[in-house]
Amino acid sequence: MKPLQDSFSRVIDYLRLSITDRCNLRCLYCMPSEGVLPLQHGDILSYEEIIRIVEIAARLGVKKVRLTGGEPLTRRNITFLISSIKKIPGIEDLSMTTNGLLLEKYAQEIAEAGLDRVNVSIDSFKPERYREITRKGSLETVKSGLVAAEKAGLKPIKINMVPIRGLNDDEIMDFARLTLTTEYHVRFIECMPSGDIDFWSPDRYITTDELKHAIEAISPLTPVRMRKHGPSKYYRLSGAKGVIGFISALTHHFCEDCNRLRLTADGKLRPCLFSETEIDLKSSLRSGAPDEEIERLLMLSIQIKPEGHSLGGEKESRFLSMKGNMMPETAHSPEKRPMSRIGG
């Protein structure tokens, strides 16, 4: 099959599926303390609708699927969805991003259903601080989930950490050292403003270059070639079992390598995480559109995929200019949806 390419010759073979907007945490940088008004059950795509979309996308050349939320493990009967997607011809890799609170309960089930691996979001390994950041989470429960995921074979386990100056930046070295004795992929993610970013300020923001400089006090970082699934650039500390990844949405754009589309829980295709542009698949699905029409909309989303994101709203421009970064002239305004509604 000829690779599916956008207008900038990028191969598009990765679909991120937000299967719910609901989450059992209220992380400081993701949503307000009171949460967000959840979508009604009928507003989100059914499993059958999701499966149909993946079947059509796979025929076009999509090979990798990631399940996101909200928190995907809060949606009932998720093993049905996992096993159904895994059986679709052409799908080679099926993964999930989770906060880990329900991982101990479901790790074995989802592995047996066909899930290949998990990314677990953890921003602190200090119990009280973890509770502060998540507003309600139990670190011990998440740790138990990591153990269960490893036993179930959901590997490599990737740990996602968002460093925030003055909140968890004193743990950066501890997270990096995890890779010395474990096979974890520890990934440091620059803030990616979305929706209400009042939480963020220049004095809280930490760039990838700062992170690398700090971590190299442990040992030099050696670039590592990894099978490409996403935007992370990987390195290894001397003698380490695991690897360290950096996702630099703002300071080192990864747009030239972007291979993905995103589908929100309410059925909107987003060619770019940071653009307001969306294509409504749900309406077509529910009006009885044939597969050819869904295929056309998928192809359209690929054709209009921008060359690069531009976090160019007033707040972000001010925020980045204070950090010494120049914004492109062709800036898009950020989508006002909270991240839990987009799927990351």
Buried (B, 14 or more C-beta within 10 A) or exposed (E): EEEBBBEEEBBBBBBBBBBBBBBBBBBBBBBBEEBBEBBEEEEBBBBEBBBBBBBBBBBBBBBBBBBBBBBBBBBEEBBEBBBBBBEBEBBEBBBBBBBBBBBBBBBBBBBEBBBBBBBBBBBBBBEEBBBBBBBEBBBEBBBBBBEBBBEBEBBBBBBBBBBBBEBBBEBBEBBBBBBBEBBBBBBBBBBBBBBEBEBBEEEBBBBBEBBBEBBEEBBEBEEBEBEEBBBBBBBBBEEBEBBBBBBBBBBBBBBEEBBBBBBBBBBBBBBBBBBEBBBEBBEBBEEEBEEEBBBEBBBEBBEBBBBBBBBBBEBBBEBBEEEEBEBEEEBBBBBEBBBBBBBB
